[in-house]
Amino acid sequence: MLFNKIKRTPFAPFQFTRFCTSCETYVSGFGPCNYNKLLSNYFKSGFIREAEDLFDGIPERDVVSWSTLIHGYAINGYHQKSVESFSQMRFAGLFFNSFTMVGVLVGTAGLRNLELAKSVHGLIMKCGLESNLRVSTAMFNVYARCGNLSDSYALFLGLKKPNYVSCNAIVAGFIRNEHYKEAVFLFDQFRMSGLVPNVVSILTVVRGCVALGARTLCESIHGLVVKLGLILDISVNNSLLDVYSSLMDLDTANKIFKEMERKDIISWTIMMGLLIDLQYACEALNIFAK
């Protein structure tokens, strides 16, 4: 079983690496770089139509232009267009880079097409990009989203230097496929191997704890949050509220709620929902009035 494989796998202390946020170094001045910057900004802002019009008007589309289009479609949920644009780019005779492939993989993950995922994986292997950490992380995330945890975990084990993104991603993959015990076990293994959980790590593993409904485990994560000084993060606080709401623990949830320096609509909604579930309708209305 996969869980037995995980338990048998020793994890050496991790030497964490950081991802570069850009695949190319842009220079100032006139030319394709300005088009590509503007294209990227349009996609980041969600202006899809404007981005498409701009792309169509670029006189000389290079690998960065196409990669930005592919990635932009993918992160905005236009997964089919992302994959189709990759095919068009190859038909135009341009060779892709790691940034291109991450965009394609994001699009493939959105489509949840296992056969397509395997085809893209084969292309990555053929072109020698499997050693790129960003590409490998995106690849095992695709397999997890397609429900193929065995291949996903095998790819993760092949990483030479896993980082926060890859470790959080594999835990999220197990949780997404409802393998909660394995996810929590991996989280603990990573901690013992030198990973100090960040906000994303906590938000990820909390979902598994809630699904398991194990009070001792939930309280352990709560203690870890306090120890790491993450208690001031509003998203972490909301996740803890959700934990104790799932446990129907009004006292602890109320304590966390009152001690929160900032509250958002999620905080208020969780507390009102818990009060209603426990049939404290008047108290819920009082919170709503605030």
C-alpha positions in Angstrom: 0.0 0.0 0.0 1.0 3.6 -0.6 0.9 4.4 3.1 3.4 1.6 3.9 5.7 3.0 1.2 5.5 6.4 2.8 6.3 5.0 6.2 9.3 3.2 4.9 10.8 6.2 3.1 13.5 8.1 5.1 13.7 11.8 4.6 17.1 13.4 4.8 17.4 16.9 6.2 16.1 19.2 3.4 18.2 21.9 1.8 15.5 24.2 0.8 15.8 26.2 -2.4 13.7 29.2 -3.5 12.0 29.6 -6.9 12.9 32.5 -9.1 9.8 34.5 -9.8 10.6 35.1 -13.4 11.9 32.9 -16.2 13.6 35.7 -18.0 15.6 38.8 -17.3 13.9 41.8 -18.8 15.7 44.9 -19.9 14.4 48.3 -20.3 13.8 49.9 -23.6 11.6 49.4 -26.6 10.8 46.0 -28.2 9.2 42.7 -27.4 10.1 43.0 -23.7 7.6 45.8 -23.2 4.8 43.8 -25.0 5.6 40.8 -22.8 5.5 42.8 -19.6 2.2 44.4 -20.5 0.8 41.0 -21.5 1.8 39.5 -18.1 0.2 42.4 -16.3 -3.1 42.0 -18.2 -3.3 38.3 -17.2 -2.3 39.0 -13.6 -5.2 41.6 -13.5 -7.6 39.2 -15.1 -8.0 41.2 -18.3 -8.2 38.2 -20.6 -9.7 39.9 -23.6 -7.2 42.8 -23.5 -4.4 40.3 -23.2 -5.6 38.4 -26.2 -5.9 41.5 -28.3 -2.4 42.6 -27.2 -0.9 39.2 -28.1 -2.5 39.2 -31.5 -0.9 42.6 -32.1 2.6 41.6 -31.1 4.7 41.9 -34.3 7.3 39.2 -33.3 6.1 36.7 -30.8 9.0 35.0 -29.0 9.1 32.1 -26.5 8.4 34.6 -23.7 5.3 35.9 -25.4 3.9 32.4 -25.9 4.9 31.3 -22.5 3.2 34.3 -20.9 0.0 33.5 -22.9 0.0 29.9 -21.9 0.7 30.6 -18.2 -1.8 33.5 -18.2 -4.6 31.3 -19.5 -3.8 28.6 -17.1 -3.8 30.7 -13.9 -7.1 32.3 -14.9 -8.9 29.0 -15.4 -8.8 28.9 -19.2 -7.1 25.5 -19.1 -8.1 24.3 -22.6 -6.9 27.5 -24.2 -3.6 27.1 -22.3 -3.0 23.6 -23.7 -4.1 24.6 -27.2 -1.8 27.7 -27.2 1.1 25.4 -26.3 0.3 23.3 -29.4 0.2 26.4 -31.5 3.5 27.6 -30.1 5.1 24.3 -31.1 3.5 24.4 -34.6 5.1 27.9 -35.0 8.5 26.3 -34.5 9.4 27.8 -31.1 11.1 25.7 -28.5 9.7 25.9 -25.0 11.4 26.5 -21.6 10.7 25.5 -18.0 8.3 28.5 -17.5 6.3 27.3 -20.6 6.0 23.8 -19.2 4.8 25.0 -15.8 2.0 26.9 -17.5 1.1 23.8 -19.6 1.1 21.7 -16.5 -1.2 24.1 -14.6 -3.6 23.9 -17.6 -3.3 20.1 -17.7 -4.0 19.9 -13.9 -7.1 22.0 -14.4 -8.4 19.6 -17.2 -7.7 16.6 -15.0 -6.8 14.6 -18.0 -4.5 11.8 -17.0 -3.6 10.7 -20.6 -2.7 14.3 -21.4 -0.6 14.5 -18.2 1.3 11.4 -19.2 2.0 12.9 -22.7 3.3 16.1 -21.3 5.4 14.2 -18.8 6.9 12.2 -21.7 7.8 15.4 -23.5 9.4 16.8 -20.3 11.5 13.7 -20.0 12.5 13.8 -23.6 13.6 17.4 -23.4 15.5 17.0 -20.1 13.4 19.3 -18.0 12.5 16.7 -15.3 15.4 17.9 -13.1 13.9 21.4 -12.9 12.3 21.8 -9.5 9.5 24.0 -10.7 8.6 21.6 -13.5 8.8 18.5 -11.3 6.6 20.1 -8.6 4.0 21.1 -11.2 4.2 17.6 -12.7 3.5 15.6 -9.5 0.8 18.1 -8.7 -0.9 17.2 -12.1 -0.8 13.5 -11.2 -2.3 14.2 -7.8 -5.1 16.2 -9.3 -5.8 13.4 -11.8 -6.0 11.0 -8.8 -2.7 9.2 -9.6 -1.1 9.4 -6.2 1.4 6.6 -6.8 3.1 8.4 -9.7 2.8 11.7 -7.9 4.6 10.5 -4.8 7.2 8.7 -6.9 8.0 12.0 -8.7 8.3 13.7 -5.3 10.7 11.1 -4.0 12.9 11.8 -7.1 13.4 15.4 -6.1 17.0 16.1 -5.1 16.2 19.2 -3.1 12.6 19.6 -2.1 11.5 23.0 -0.9 8.5 24.5 0.8 6.4 24.6 -2.4 7.0 21.0 -3.3 6.5 19.7 0.3 3.3 21.6 0.7 2.1 20.5 -2.7 2.6 16.8 -2.0 0.7 17.1 1.3 -2.1 19.0 -0.4 -2.2 16.2 -3.1 -2.8 13.5 -0.5 -5.5 15.7 1.2 -7.2 16.4 -2.1 -7.5 12.7 -2.7 -8.8 12.1 0.8 -5.7 10.3 2.1 -5.7 12.3 5.3 -3.6 10.0 7.5 -0.8 9.9 4.9 -0.9 13.7 4.5 -0.5 14.3 8.2 2.2 11.6 8.4 4.2 13.3 5.6 3.7 16.7 7.3 5.3 15.2 10.5 8.1 13.6 8.5 9.0 16.9 6.9 9.1 18.7 10.2 11.5 16.1 11.6 13.6 16.5 8.5 14.1 20.2 9.0 11.1 21.9 7.5 9.7 24.7 9.7 6.0 24.9 8.7 4.9 28.2 7.1 1.4 29.6 6.7 0.7 27.5 3.6 1.9 24.4 5.4 -0.5 25.0 8.3 -3.5 25.8 6.1 -2.8 22.6 4.1 -2.5 20.2 7.0 -5.4 21.7 8.9 -7.7 20.5 6.2 -6.6 17.0 6.9 -7.0 17.4 10.6 -10.5 18.7 10.2 -11.4 15.7 7.9 -10.0 13.2 10.5 -11.8 14.9 13.3 -9.0 13.9 15.7 -9.1 16.4 18.6 -5.6 15.6 20.0 -4.2 16.1 16.5 -6.0 19.4 16.1 -4.8 20.7 19.4 -1.3 19.7 18.5 -1.4 21.8 15.3 -2.9 24.6 17.4 0.1 24.4 19.8 2.5 24.4 16.8 0.8 27.5 15.4 1.3 29.4 18.7 4.9 28.1 19.0 5.8 29.3 15.5 4.3 32.7 16.0 1.8 32.2 13.1 -1.2 33.0 15.4 -1.3 36.6 14.1 -2.0 35.5 10.6 -5.8 36.0 9.9 -6.0 33.0 7.5 -4.4 30.7 10.1 -6.8 32.0 12.8 -9.7 31.3 10.5 -8.5 27.8 9.9 -8.2 27.2 13.6 -11.8 28.6 14.0 -12.9 26.1 11.4 -11.1 23.3 13.3 -12.8 23.9 16.6 -16.1 24.6 14.8 -15.9 21.1 13.3 -15.3 19.8 16.8 -18.3 21.8 18.1 -15.9 23.4 20.7 -17.5 26.7 21.3 -15.3 27.7 24.2 -12.0 27.4 22.4 -13.4 28.9 19.2 -14.8 31.8 21.1 -11.5 32.4 22.8 -9.6 32.4 19.5 -12.2 34.7 18.0 -12.0 37.2 20.8 -8.2 37.3 20.7 -8.0 37.9 17.0 -6.6 41.3 16.3 -8.2 41.4 12.9 -11.3 39.6 11.7 -12.8 39.3 8.2 -16.1 38.0 6.8 -14.8 34.4 7.1 -14.1 34.8 10.8 -17.6 36.2 11.5 -19.3 33.6 9.3 -17.5 30.6 11.0 -18.5 31.9 14.4 -22.1 32.5 13.4 -22.3 29.1 11.8 -21.0 27.4 15.0 -23.5 29.3 17.2 -26.4 28.3 14.9 -25.3 24.7 14.8 -25.2 24.7 18.6 -28.7 26.4 18.6 -27.5 29.7 20.1 -29.6 31.7 17.6 -29.7 34.9 19.7 -25.9 35.0 20.1 -25.5 34.4 16.4 -27.8 37.4 15.7 -25.8 39.5 18.1 -22.6 38.7 16.2 -24.3 39.4 12.9 -25.4 42.8 14.2 -21.8 43.7 15.0 
